[in-house]
């Protein structure tokens, strides 16, 4: 612990609060003893300025547009790794050797199937059920089928992580096949993580699916770019639920539910709905720009803005490049891409958005790529969840194994309700 401290003066009394510095220079004031020493708490709705934990997993710098997983820049990882390699890195903390990668891949193959009884669950969701509600339900119920693993030991964690990473892919593909009334396609041992998912999604007895290398490469890149993002809403949810001693599957199920929100991972499908709205309005961009600026209108430009990135989201830069490359490779012409680029150009030259540091975020172009792959809009956030799973698991495990600072998450509040008053019996109330 450094000897640096901040001083706080309250009612003429001076308090010293320790300063904590991270390995990349991020700095914090340690207020863990603030209430016991001063009787005061801090107030920070939305946790805009509050660090919930120390973590070794991901570093991001919103001013410089930096995002590193376990010290490695995502630009390198997205270009040079497979998603399985990056998942191993995020979970274990080091890039795998060839042998470790082969062992991890073998575990993913071993756990690719889901219990046949689970398949009957799909028959009882209504046809219009959201794939995110199905995914959250199915992941939560995995604990009923595989209750034995705690995730406490590294070996346990490897098994429980590989099982979940592999099964989420099968659950997602099966829920899609059920939603379109097609026969289920089971995982194959001869296909890669992403190739297997695409084959389970799109293979048909009447027309076998040809796994396109460009699509597999782009899907790997997209999942890598979504793999972790420090203490975002859904990861914080996984940590908070897990801090009560809840098993991994149920904690992850809570994270899936949080990610579903249109302000969070649900934005990638909301972007497509917004772009289709602009197209249906004969490209009336001004209408949407004015709605976004209207303080009385709750409408926001989906895919723009970020709590942390105040320059650019480095992931959006990579995804935008991959978007044009993939659509060219697949010879897909999507009018929404041109609308998206035009909207970005308008926003990037409008003082309202510039003054609020609003740039495209990870969700702005990703949906256009998923569309080109044939993935339905209501499954875009499922894709986000598949990508984010290694990060969620790593944070749950880091929190569970934090022996000296692990406690149940329980924030405080400032009460502004009625002061204490006498009870009024029913017969006296008017
Ligand atoms: C993700 O946290 C993460 O790391 C998340 C994520 C991850 O990988 O886990 O990166 C993934 O969730 C990306 C964000 C996806 N969501 C969207 O694209 C939804 C649209 N964006 C916004 O709703 C908003 O930008 C948030 C939710 C992303 C951030 O909200 P903040 O940090 O609470 O900022 P704010 O709402 O207080 O906005 C500050 C100002 C406001 O104007 P003023 O009150 O100052 O006049 O900027 C305006 C807002 O009205 N603003 C927008 C806007 N986003 C913010 N105005 C129009 N369109 C927008 N998109």
Boltz pocket constraint, residues with backbone or C-beta under 6 A from the ligand:
constraints:
  - pocket:
      binder: B
      contacts: [[A, 46], [A, 226], [A, 228], [A, 229], [A, 231], [A, 232], [A, 233], [A, 262], [A, 263], [A, 264], [A, 265], [A, 267], [A, 292], [A, 293], [A, 299], [A, 300], [A, 301], [A, 302], [A, 303], [A, 304], [A, 305], [A, 306], [A, 307], [A, 308], [A, 356], [A, 358], [A, 361], [A, 362], [A, 363]]
      max_distance: 6.0
